[in-house]
Every structure is written in C-alpha cells, then in structure tokens.
C-alpha cells in the first residue's frame, strides 16, 4: 500500500506556527491559517529568489571586472598606449565641447547685459577679452553650474561706473535722436549709404 503524502490543514497550521513567524491571530479558522501559511511561504520564496538574483548579479559584475583585467593584461604596451590615448582624446573632446558651449552662452549673456549701455559693441565680443575686462578669472557660474547672468550684469555696471567714457550716454550730444528734435537748420543725416554718396558727390 502506497504511503499517503497528502498535507492536511492541521499540518499546514503546524508548519506556520513552527516557522518562526508570529502565531496566527486568535479565532482564525483552519482555512484562514492555511491562507496565511501560503502567503508567508510565498513571501519567503520571493525573498530567496531575490537573494539568488542579487548574488548572480554581483557575480556577473565580478566576472566583467575580471574579463576587463584579462583583456588589459593581454594587450601589448603599444595597444595600452593607444587605448590610453583614445580615452584622453575622448575626455579632451568632451571638455572642449563643454568649453565652447559655455563661451557661447557667456557671450550671449554679456551681449544682453551690455546692449544699449556700452558704446563699442565689439569691445566685449571676444569671450576671453570680455572675461578680462569684466574682471572674471573665468566664465562665471552659479551654484547650479549655469552661467551667472546676475554676476555679468553687475560686472558690466561696475565697468561703466569705473570707465564712464565707455557708456553710450557719454557719446550722446544735445539734439540727437535720443534727446528730442534737432535745432532749426540742422541738416538731416542721410538715410542710407547711397544717399550719403549722392550728397557727397553732388557738392
């Protein structure tokens, strides 16, 4: 006669109570205890699978590191030098690209801060020259790493305070377009380059 291996509800309940988990609540029937046992077992199985996957992932990382080390050891000195040169070139390329972007952004912020204020629009056109004139050791950035527009505006204002002859206001004369109508008899300036030539050669 074959041995009966069917698990009864009572055996499941005994397993739950002896597994180290808190005992089932009082008043929970056999069916409830069985459901609780199955839930706890499923949780333990999931935890076990998670640990196994974590261990496999860790081992995979170790193998990848070992493989990279073996590849490096198998490289000749010339190949190692080429690989190092490639890495340095990539890093230099990233730095140069970032510097170019920062210079363009800095130039745009300087142009916005000096528009209508600095008489010579080309004075601050070159980013490196602008940094020196405005008193910066480098391109100013804020805590977030963005171009510090506030610092640039302040530097432009400070520049015009210390060198007022650079300000647009220093070049304005009475009767200019900025200060109202011209005195009677003042000739109207040519509207275009062609008009200027026509006036010049008609004399």
Secondary structure by P-SEA (a helix, b strand, c coil): ccccccccaaaaaaaaaacccccccccccaaaaaaaaaaaaaaaaaaaaaaaaaaaaaaaaaaaaaaaaaaaaaccaaaaaaaaaaaaaaaaaaaaaaaaaaaaaaaaaaaaaaccccccccccccaaaaaaaaccccccccccccccaaaaaaaaaaaaaaccccccccccccccccccccccccccccccaaaaaaaaaac
